[in-house]
Amino acid sequence: MTETNEDRADTLFHALADRTRRDILRRVLAGEHSISTLAIKYDMSFAAVQKHVAVLERAGLLTKRRNGREQLASGDMQAVRSATAMLTELEHIWRGRITRIDALITSDPDQED
């Protein structure tokens, strides 16, 4: 089964909907971190942090690699740009709708076309 743009958007925004995952993403975008180093930063179990990292990885927002026994995570800036592009597209759609609503509100109801 191929992933549609809508499926991709759902996966991206689900991953970004959680505060902890957004914080993890900020950290790995700034530089590569081991999962164990990331886990120290949060008041939750190592397994819980691993699950957050897995959600971000499935969304394509970060990649993992092994270095000996460590798993290292790095952010994927291209995936973040993809999410930004989706939001920009939605913003343009809504701005157009708001402009049309404003025009309707300010139009003279007595004026005929």
C-alpha positions in Angstrom: 0.0 0.0 0.0 1.4 3.4 -0.9 1.3 6.3 1.4 -0.8 9.2 0.2 0.0 12.9 0.9 -2.9 12.9 3.4 -1.4 9.8 5.2 1.9 11.5 5.3 0.4 14.6 6.8 -1.4 12.6 9.4 1.8 10.8 10.4 3.8 14.0 10.6 1.3 16.0 12.6 0.6 13.1 14.9 4.3 12.9 15.7 4.4 16.7 16.2 1.3 16.8 18.4 3.1 15.7 21.5 5.2 18.1 23.5 7.9 15.6 24.4 8.3 14.6 20.8 8.6 18.2 19.7 11.3 18.7 22.3 13.2 15.6 21.2 13.0 16.8 17.6 14.4 20.2 18.6 17.3 18.5 20.4 18.2 16.1 17.5 17.8 18.9 14.9 20.5 20.8 16.9 22.8 17.8 16.8 23.1 14.0 17.0 22.2 12.5 20.4 22.2 9.0 21.8 18.8 7.7 22.9 20.2 7.2 26.4 21.3 10.8 26.6 17.9 11.9 25.4 16.2 9.7 28.0 18.1 11.4 30.9 16.4 14.7 30.0 12.9 13.5 30.6 11.0 12.3 33.7 9.9 9.1 32.1 11.4 5.6 31.5 14.0 4.9 28.8 11.4 2.7 27.1 8.9 5.6 26.9 11.6 7.8 25.3 12.3 5.0 22.8 8.7 5.0 21.9 8.6 8.7 21.3 11.7 8.4 19.1 10.1 5.5 17.2 7.1 7.7 16.4 9.4 10.5 15.1 11.3 8.0 13.1 8.1 6.5 11.5 7.2 10.1 10.6 10.5 10.5 8.9 11.4 13.4 11.2 14.5 11.7 12.6 16.9 8.9 11.6 18.7 6.5 13.9 22.0 4.8 13.4 24.1 2.4 15.5 27.5 3.3 16.9 28.6 0.2 18.8 26.0 -0.4 21.5 24.5 3.2 21.2 21.7 4.2 19.1 22.2 7.8 17.8 19.3 10.0 16.6 19.6 12.9 14.1 16.9 15.2 12.9 15.8 15.4 9.3 15.5 19.0 8.3 13.9 18.1 4.9 11.0 16.4 6.7 10.5 19.5 8.9 10.5 21.6 5.7 7.9 19.3 4.3 5.6 19.9 7.3 6.2 23.6 7.0 5.2 23.5 3.3 2.0 21.7 4.3 1.2 24.3 6.9 2.0 27.1 4.4 -0.4 25.6 1.9 -3.2 25.4 4.5 -2.5 29.0 5.5 -2.9 30.2 2.0 -6.2 28.4 1.6 -7.6 29.9 4.9 -6.3 33.4 4.2 -8.2 33.3 0.9 -11.3 32.1 2.6 -11.0 34.9 5.3 -10.5 37.5 2.5 -13.7 36.4 0.8 -15.6 36.4 4.1 -14.3 39.9 4.8 -15.4 41.1 1.4 -18.9 39.7 2.0 -19.1 41.4 5.4 -18.0 44.8 4.1 -20.1 44.7 0.9 -23.2 46.9 0.7 -26.3 44.6 0.9 -28.3 47.3 -1.0 -25.9 47.3 -3.9 -27.1 45.0 -6.7 -24.7 43.1 -9.0 
